Amino acid sequence: MTATPAPYRFHAFDVSYFSAKVRPALRYKQLWYEELRADLREVQRRTGLGFIPILITPDDETWQDTSVILDRLEERHPDPPLFPTTPVQRIAAHLVELYSDEFATLPAMHYRWGSELGEASARARFIAMTGNEAIGNAAADRMAAARLGLGATDETGPAMEAHARDLLDTLSTHFQAHPYLLGERMSFADCALMGPLYGHLFTDLVPRKLLLETAVPVVGWIERCNVPGPDAQGQWLADDALAGSFREVLAAMGRDAAPVILDGVRTVEAWADTRPADLERLPRTVGACDGSLRGTPLKKVALPYSLWMLQRTLDAYRSLAQGERSRVDAALAGSGWEALLAYEPRHRLTKRGFELAFE
Ligand SMILES: N[C@@H](CCC(=O)N[C@@H](CS)C(=O)NCC(=O)O)C(=O)O
């Protein structure tokens, strides 16, 4: 175990999508940590926000936002590494993170809240988790409404399920030959994908059945990510390679997700073009954007946060030397991610404390 003078304190929930992204990283890095059922008053007091998870460091700093948390964990505890340093694997990992954080929430919310059995079982779990019927029901109502805001409606349900089917099939093929996305070692891409796959699909009744009946190799990967001890780790693929089966995974993600993410970012940028000059705080959402998923119209809220996440990937891509970028382009040709990597945002966001702001 990595020695720290006191444990990290991880405010999280087992049913939480984004908690499932950080937990494997804490375990992989063999950190001393205590997981607490998130104390929402403490989270609010420390961050001014209602988002979980948060991580409190041994020296009592508060870290919020899973991408920031993973970056800082890597900075403080670089060994064993979560972030590949070679260009192709690094950008591929960023795309998996972008997909997981900014698109996979849609199928995940569909499976949790989009059927009678899904909704009733998730509601029961929320009540059990909070130990209070009124609070559990209120939280369930908020999340069920958030599903619709994200565009995971009854109309888009079949497209969500077709997407999930392709994703699970490509992942199953990959995990039959490779323990993790980039080879024999876990990376932050695996952590990010655990958000939808463990946080929602594996803990929810309806998709758990789907996983166990149709995607057993994916369940095997979930088990590995949950117990990623040092003895279970090898190396990422040599020579900055991506397995052919992982390129299929990236394509299953990119084809459907990249246009939806770009639609959202374009809407945010159009709003930013004409935003009020005296804007003090960025709103969480800036209206809705219209797009489509597999030919089905999809209307979803546009989130400034999505621009920040895209910027994170683009910063990594644009910091590469020309030759490295060409290697990334060649490796990702035909994956559906090209237009997103070519996008040049007109606006730039930064974090002031825990809040997003224009740079
Ligand atoms: N981008 C944030 C997202 C965190 C997030 O949305 N967490 C969910 C739980 S998994 C939450 O707290 N939702 C409360 C809300 O949406 O109001 C991160 O990466 O930490």
The ligand as an SDF file (V2000), in Angstrom:
LIG
                    3D

 20 19  0  0  0  0  0  0  0  0999 V2000
  -18.4630   15.7990  -14.1690 N   0  0  0  0  0  0  0  0  0  0  0  0
  -18.6830   15.4400  -12.7990 C   0  0  0  0  0  0  0  0  0  0  0  0
  -20.0530   14.7640  -12.6990 C   0  0  0  0  0  0  0  0  0  0  0  0
  -20.4250   14.3100  -11.3190 C   0  0  0  0  0  0  0  0  0  0  0  0
  -21.8850   13.8870  -11.2780 C   0  0  0  0  0  0  0  0  0  0  0  0
  -22.7070   14.2660  -12.1320 O   0  0  0  0  0  0  0  0  0  0  0  0
  -22.2200   13.0870  -10.2610 N   0  0  0  0  0  0  0  0  0  0  0  0
  -23.5970   12.6700  -10.0920 C   0  0  0  0  0  0  0  0  0  0  0  0
  -23.6690   11.3620   -9.3480 C   0  0  0  0  0  0  0  0  0  0  0  0
  -22.9360   10.0470  -10.2470 S   0  0  0  0  0  0  0  0  0  0  0  0
  -24.2880   13.7050   -9.2370 C   0  0  0  0  0  0  0  0  0  0  0  0
  -23.7590   14.0920   -8.2180 O   0  0  0  0  0  0  0  0  0  0  0  0
  -25.4480   14.1620   -9.6650 N   0  0  0  0  0  0  0  0  0  0  0  0
  -26.1960   15.1270   -8.9250 C   0  0  0  0  0  0  0  0  0  0  0  0
  -26.9020   16.0550   -9.8480 C   0  0  0  0  0  0  0  0  0  0  0  0
  -26.8800   15.8120  -11.0590 O   0  0  0  0  0  0  0  0  0  0  0  0
  -27.4640   17.0160   -9.3450 O   0  0  0  0  0  0  0  0  0  0  0  0
  -17.5590   14.5360  -12.3470 C   0  0  0  0  0  0  0  0  0  0  0  0
  -16.8560   13.9940  -13.2140 O   0  0  0  0  0  0  0  0  0  0  0  0
  -17.3050   14.4380  -11.1460 O   0  0  0  0  0  0  0  0  0  0  0  0
  1  2  1  0
  2  3  1  0
  2 18  1  0
  3  4  1  0
  4  5  1  0
  5  6  2  0
  5  7  1  0
  7  8  1  0
  8  9  1  0
  8 11  1  0
  9 10  1  0
 11 12  2  0
 11 13  1  0
 13 14  1  0
 14 15  1  0
 15 16  2  0
 15 17  1  0
 18 19  2  0
 18 20  1  0
M  END
$$$$
